Amino acid sequence: MSKFNAPLKMHFETELLCKAIRKHSEEDSMNIYGAVIYDNIYDVIMNTFPLFTNTYTDMSIDEIVYLFIRNHHSEDPEYFQIAMEFTKFAQNTDYLPINIVKLIEFELAILNVEINLDVSSKKNTME
């Protein structure tokens, strides 16, 4: 069950929608939702992991995004959490070589520092 106390019917319908999105079928009526989610995740990966996306050539980023959507059940859809979930996916998959996984981890660490610096500077400005 989810961390939100949604009614059981709503939980079931959400699960069906998620399965339809992961299926990514062209004839599926839920395809528009899948396209929106794909675009969001693609943008996060491209903007958060620029070294990875410019270095890794064994698979297209499109293929990696589809594998991530299909095979990883993310728990939190916010921007930074998507980057963290993608890093977990990279760490637990055989699709990516270890040196690429380490590069993804490094880029996530850089993002974390940038976010924390931004929060710290805003906090100092408010004091």
C-alpha positions in Angstrom: 0.0 0.0 0.0 1.2 3.5 -0.7 2.4 6.0 2.0 -0.8 8.0 1.3 -4.0 6.6 2.7 -5.9 6.7 -0.6 -9.0 4.6 -1.0 -8.4 1.1 -2.2 -10.2 1.7 -5.5 -8.0 4.7 -6.2 -4.9 2.7 -5.3 -6.0 -0.1 -7.7 -6.7 2.4 -10.6 -3.3 4.1 -10.0 -1.6 0.7 -10.2 -3.3 0.0 -13.5 -2.3 3.4 -14.9 1.3 2.8 -13.9 1.3 -0.6 -15.5 -0.1 0.9 -18.7 2.5 3.6 -18.7 5.3 1.1 -18.2 4.0 -1.1 -21.0 4.5 1.9 -23.4 2.3 0.5 -26.1 1.6 2.7 -29.1 -2.0 1.6 -29.3 -2.5 2.0 -25.6 -4.9 4.8 -24.8 -2.7 5.8 -21.8 0.2 6.6 -24.2 -0.1 10.3 -23.6 0.6 9.8 -19.9 3.6 7.6 -20.7 4.9 10.3 -23.1 4.7 13.0 -20.4 6.5 10.8 -17.8 9.1 9.8 -20.4 9.8 13.4 -21.2 10.1 14.4 -17.6 12.5 11.5 -16.8 14.5 12.2 -20.0 14.9 15.8 -19.1 16.0 15.0 -15.6 18.6 12.5 -16.8 19.9 14.9 -19.5 20.2 17.8 -17.1 21.4 16.0 -14.0 23.9 13.6 -15.7 25.5 15.6 -18.5 28.8 13.7 -18.4 27.0 10.3 -18.5 24.7 11.4 -21.3 27.6 12.7 -23.4 30.0 9.8 -22.6 27.9 6.6 -22.7 27.3 5.4 -26.2 26.6 1.6 -25.8 22.9 2.4 -25.6 20.8 5.4 -26.5 19.5 7.6 -23.7 16.0 6.8 -25.0 16.6 3.1 -24.4 17.9 3.7 -20.9 14.9 5.9 -20.1 12.5 3.1 -21.3 14.4 0.5 -19.3 14.2 2.7 -16.2 10.5 3.3 -16.6 9.8 -0.4 -17.3 12.0 -1.9 -14.7 12.4 0.5 -11.8 9.5 1.2 -9.5 10.3 4.7 -8.2 8.9 5.8 -4.9 9.1 9.6 -5.3 8.4 11.6 -8.5 10.0 14.9 -7.5 12.9 16.2 -9.6 15.8 15.4 -7.3 14.2 12.1 -6.2 14.0 11.0 -9.9 17.7 11.6 -10.1 18.2 9.5 -7.0 15.9 6.8 -8.3 17.8 6.7 -11.6 21.0 6.3 -9.6 19.5 3.4 -7.7 18.4 1.8 -11.0 21.9 2.2 -12.4 23.4 0.6 -9.3 21.1 -2.4 -9.5 21.1 -3.2 -13.2 23.4 -5.1 -15.5 22.7 -2.8 -18.4 25.4 -0.3 -17.4 29.2 -0.9 -16.8 30.5 -0.2 -13.3 32.6 2.8 -14.5 29.4 4.4 -15.9 27.5 3.7 -12.6 30.3 5.5 -10.7 30.1 8.5 -13.1 26.3 8.6 -12.4 26.9 8.5 -8.7 29.5 11.3 -9.0 27.1 13.5 -10.9 24.3 12.9 -8.3 26.8 13.9 -5.6 27.5 17.1 -7.5 23.8 17.8 -7.8 23.4 17.2 -4.1 26.1 19.7 -3.3 24.6 22.3 -5.6 21.2 21.9 -4.0 22.6 22.1 -0.5 24.7 25.2 -1.4 21.6 26.9 -2.8 19.6 26.1 0.3 22.4 27.3 2.5 22.8 30.6 0.6 19.0 31.2 0.8 19.0 30.5 4.5 21.9 32.9 5.0 20.2 35.6 3.0 17.1 35.3 5.2 19.0 35.7 8.5 
